[in-house]
Amino acid sequence: MKKLFVLSGIVALLLSAIWLSGCDNTATSQITKNSNALSNNSVTNANAPVTTDAAKAFSVDFKSEPSEIKAGTPAMLSFTIKDRQGVTVKDLSIVHEKPMHLLIVSKDLAEFYHIHPEQQADGSYRVSHVFPNGGDYKLYADFTPKESTQIVERIDVKVSGAERERVALVPDHKLEKTVDGLRVVMKPSAEIKAGQELMLDFQAFDAKTNKPATDLQNYLGELAHFVIISEDMKDFVHAHPMSKGEHDEMNGMKMGDEKSDNHADDGHKHSTMEGTTTKPSESEVSAHTAFPRAGLYKLWAQFQRGGKVINVPFIVRVPESGDQPKAANNDSVPSDAIKITVSKNGYEPSEIKVEKGKPVKIAFTRADAENCGGEVVFSKFNITKKLPVGETVLVEFTPTEAGEIGFACGMGMMKGKVLVR
């Protein structure tokens, strides 16, 4: 029986950063502030779901050995994560079998590498990498500190040496690619447009026999991984496979009423969650995701077959959603409701405090379509609400015990929490 696996947009992501080393043993050090998995100017989301609060709480000290990274020469890339007090953070969650994922992408998106720094005795994470060409590269380091949401750190790297000719980003007229004997067809469940949550279904075939490829192997605990990056490199989305049952349940949830079963209960979790497992699939995988803004995007679908990881790229042009932001009508919002704005910056505020035993009213207003916040999910209460652009939607419940209640977008990429006192 064919089973489907999801990308989670939400978010959830695997990332890695890479460095070249030469003959100079001097290291450069750079402190960078966390950026948003969804937007370079904000701190939350897709591929990496990062809340604004979490992004402010951590920084990354990055070094390369040698200081000048040269094309064709190994470079050691080192990442040291620090908290607000400047203390090295050594305790990271294991996500998809690794504590840190590093994605390396050339400025024109023609080169794509996914590697994994390993922890050292001093708490830093190091990995050696050889950049084949000179030029500008972007490193996306994806990690999740304990008791935190996923962080995606962006780092710019300049590599000296001969640069290859820039490859133009041209949209694919046909969403079908063949790489290393694997033919992959991508079928969107709806029209691709900015801010639109949808399913991307992938069918894999053996290129020689044209029969379904039933020999896909798990790669980092999944049968597929998906990374989406915008042409300007500001938007980063990481989606994960979803089983057929989850896919069908999600479709039913979107067509049903506002309440639904918790879609995370049968294994569909974003990459920030430990112990995530998925059911094996024969030749079909599926991803629930969204493209944050209009523009050109490149998507890499990663499969493993015969012990080899195969990167299958797709390029799509994403048009505007057509949903024009409008002033929210707050006339019907109760005066005692807690207001939360949903935008490319995530949930603002992303953390609120309430009291046990007292009714809670939260008014969500989605400011624009440049985010994946088309739904808000309170899995503890089996509540799912649609959030149309420019409208204010009320969520009500009464907490019966003290603790933390999480909420997230439908992709699990934007996250917030309610602290019950």
N, C-alpha and C positions, 0 to 999 in steps of 0.2 A: 504493500500500500504506500502510495506516495505521501510524503509528509513535507510540510513547508516550514521554513525557518525564517525569522524576522530580523531586520536590521534594527535596531532601536535607535531613534533619532534622535533618544530620545534618546540620554540619554544617556555608559554606556558607552565605549569607544575605545579604539586601541590606538595608541600613538607612540612615536619614538623620535629621538633627536640624534643627530649623528655628527662626528667630527673626524678630521683627518690629522694625522701626525706627520711631521717631517723630521729634519735633523735638529731643530731647535727644541729644547726641553722646557723653555719658558712657557708658562700657562697664562692665558688671559682670563680675567674674572669679570662677570657681569651679573648684577642683580636685576631681575626683571619682575614686573608685577604680573600676576595672573590675568589672562584675558579670557573672554567668554568663549565657550565652545560654539556659540552661535554667531557672535560678532566680535571683531577685533577691538571694538571700543567699549564692549560691555562684558559682564562677567556671569554668564549662565549658559545652560543648555546642553545642544545637539551634540555630541559626540561627543559632545562632551557635556553633560548637565552640570553646570557649576553655578551655585548661587552667589549673589553679590557678596554676601557676608563671608562665605568660604573663600572667595577669591581675595578678599582683603586680609584674610588671616594667614596666608602663606606666600612665600616668595621663593625664587629659585636662584641659587648661585651657580652660574654655568662657567665652565672652564674648558679650554681646548689645549691639548698638548700634542704638537707644539702650538705656539700662539698663532702662527701663520699657517692656516690650513691650505695644503697644496693638492692640486688635482693629481690623482694617481698614486698618492702617498698615504699610508694609513695614518689616521688621526684618532687620538683618544678623546672621547667626549665625556665630560663629567658633570653631573647634576647633583647639587646638594640642596635639599628642601629645608626651609627654615620657617618657624612659626613667627607670630607677632613679636615675641621676645628675642628673636634671633637664635633660638635653640634649634639644632639640627633635628629634623623629624626622621626617625628611623623606622617607625612602625607604619607601614603602608599595607592596605588591603591587597590581597591577591585577587586580581581581576582577570578572568580568562587566562589563568595559569601563570600570570606574571604580575609583579608589583608595579612595573612601569612599562608602558608601550611608547615607542618612539617612532614617529612618522617623519620621514625626510622627503621633501618635495622641492623640485626645482621651480624657479620663478615662473616658467612657462607651463608648469604642470606636466611636462613631458617625462620627468624622472620621478619615480615613486619607490620608496623603500620603507619597510616596516621591520624594525629591529627592537631588541630588548636589553636595555642596560641592566647590569646585575649589581646588587648591593656589595659594598666594600666594608672593611672593618671600621672605617671612619664614618660610616653612615651614608656616604655618597653613592651614586649609581653611575657606573661607567660602562662604556661600550666602545669598541674600535670600529671605525668605518672608513672606507675608501670612496671619496667622491671622484667619479670618473672624469668630470669636466670642471673647468673653472666657471665662475659666475656666482649668482645670488641663489641661495637656498633658504627655505623656511623649515624650521624644526618644530614639530608639535609633540610636546611631552605630555603624556596622559597618565595621571596617577590619582589615587584616592587615599588620603590620610585616614586613619582610623577615626570613627565618629564624625566624618565629614562627607560632603558630596564630592563628586568627581571634579578634578581640576585639569584644565588643558592649558599648558604654558606654551606660548609662541616665542620663538627665538630666531632672529635673522642671522644668517651666516654668509660671509663672503669667502669664496674659495679662489685662490690665485691659480693662474695657469691658463692654458688655451681654452677658450669658450667655444662650444659648438653653436651652430646656427639655431636661432630661436625657432621653435615649432609653434605655428599658429594654432589657436584653439578654434576648431571648426565643428559646429554641431553635427551629430550623426543623423543622416537622413533615414537610416534603418537601424533600429535598436537590436542589432544582432552582430556578434563578434565571434571570431574563431582565434583562439590562442593555444598553442602547444597541444593541438589535437582535441581541444574542448570547444564545442560551439555553444554559445550561451545567448539566449533570447530574453530580453527584458520587456515585460509587459506592465505598464502602469495601470492601476485599477481605476484611475480617473484622470481627467486632464491635468497635466503638470502645470501649476501656476504658483506664484509666490504665496507662501503662507498656507497652502493647501495640504492638509494631511492626507496621505494616500498610501496604498500598498504598492510596492514594486515587486512583481512576481518574476522569478528567474527560472528558466527551464534550461537544463544542461543536457547536451547530446554529445555522443562520440562523433567526431568530425568524419571519420572514415565510414562508419556503418550507418550514420544518421539515426541511430537508436538512442533512447534515453541513457544517459550515463549513470548507471546504478552503482558505480564504484567510487563515488566521492568519499573522501576520508575526513575525519575531524581535524581541524586546524585550530589550535589553541582552545580546544573544548567545544568547538562549533563546526558545523558543516560549511559555513560561509561567514565572511566578515565584509562589511561595506563601509567605505569612507567616501564622503562627498565634500569637495572643496570648491569655493567660488573662484572665478577668474582673478579677482583682486586679492584672493587669499584671506579675506576677512571672515568668511563664513566657513565653519567646519562642522560637519555632521557625521556622527558615527552611528550606524544602525546594526542591529543584530538579528540573527535568524529567529523565526517564529514557527512553531509547529502548526500542522494543518488544523488541529483542533482549536488552537489559539486564534489562528487566522479566521476560521469560521465564526468563532465566538465574538471576535472583535467586530466583524461585519454585522453580526446580529445585534451587538450592542449599539452600533451606530444607527441601525434602523429601528431599534426598539425605543423604550421609554428612557427617561433620564436616569433611572436606577439600573444597575447591572451588577453581575457578579464581578468580583475583583479579578481583573485580567492577569494579575501577577500570580494568582494562586496555583496555576498549573505549569509554572516554570518560566513564564515570560517575564524576565527581569532585565533591567538595564545593566550595563557592564559594571556599574558601581557596586553591584551586589555580589557577595561571595557565594560560592557553592552553586552558581548557576549551571544547570544542566539542560540539555535539549535532547529531543528524541531524534533518532537517526532518520535520515531522509534518503530516498533513492535517487531522484534526479531533479527535484524541484525545491527551491527555497524561496522565501518571501520576506520582505522587509516593510515595516511600518515607519514612514519617515515624512519629512517635509523639506522644502527648499525655502529658506528664510526670506530671500529677496528676489526681485527680478534680476536676470542676467545670465551669463554663461557659467555652467558648472561642469566639473569633471567628476565622475564616479568610478571608483575601483571596486569591483566585486572580487573577493579573494576566495579561491577554492583550493583544495588539496587533492591531488590524484596521483597515485603511484609514488607517494612520498615527496612529491614536488608541489610547491605552492605556485598557483597560477593566478596572475593578476589580469583581470579582464576589464578594460577601461570603456566607459561610455561618456559621451559629451552631449549635454542637453542645453537648450536655450529655454529659460524659464521666463514667461511673460508676467506682466503685472496681474494681480488677482482680479482687478476690476472692482473690488470692494473698497469704496472710498471711506476713509475715516470720517466719522460724524460725531457731533457733540453727544455725549452720553446723556440720556434722559434720567436724571436722578430724582424726579418728582415722586416716584413710587418706592424709593429706597428708604427703609426705616431710619430714623435719626440715630438709633443706637447701633447701626450696622458698622462693622469695621471695613474700611475701604481698602482694596488692594488693586493696584494697576498692573496690567499684564502688557509687557512691551519687549523689545529686543534686549532690554536689560534684565529680563526675567520678572519675577514677582517683586513688587515694591509696595510695602515691605515684604521681605521673604520670611519674616518671623513675627508672630503675634502672640500675645499672652492673654489667656482667659482664665475663668474660675470654674472649678469642678461643680457640676450640678446646676449650672446656670445656662440657659439657652444662648447659643452663639449664632450670630448672623454675620456673614461675610459677603460683602458686595464686590464682585470681581468686574473690572472694566478693562476690556481688551482695547488698547489704544490704537494699534495698527496691525497690519498683516505681516510685518517683518519679524515674525516669531512663530514658534510651533505651538502656541497656546490656544489652539482652537477648542480644546476641552480642558476641564479641570477635574481631577479624579481624587476623591477621598476614599481610598480602598478600605479603610477601617469601617466605614459606614456604608460601603457599597454605593457610593454616590458618584455619578458622572454627569457633568453639566456641559452643554455646548456654550462656547463663548464667542458669539458673532462679533466682528469688528465694530467698535463704537457703541456697543450695548453694555448695560450693566446687568449682571445676573447674580441673583441672591442664592447663597448656600446656607442652609440652617441645620443645626444638630445640637444635641445636649451631651457634653462629655460627662461620663459617669465615674471616671477615675482620673487621678493625676498622672501626668506623664507627657509624652510627646505624640502628636498626631501629624503624620506627614501628608502632604498633598503634592500633586505633580500634574504636568500636562499629560495628554493622552499618550505621548511617546515616552514619558518618564524622563525627559531631558531637563525640563525646567522644574525646580523643586522648591518647596517651602515647608514650613512647619508651624504647628500650633502648640504652644507650651501651656499645658493645663496645670494650674496651681491648686 
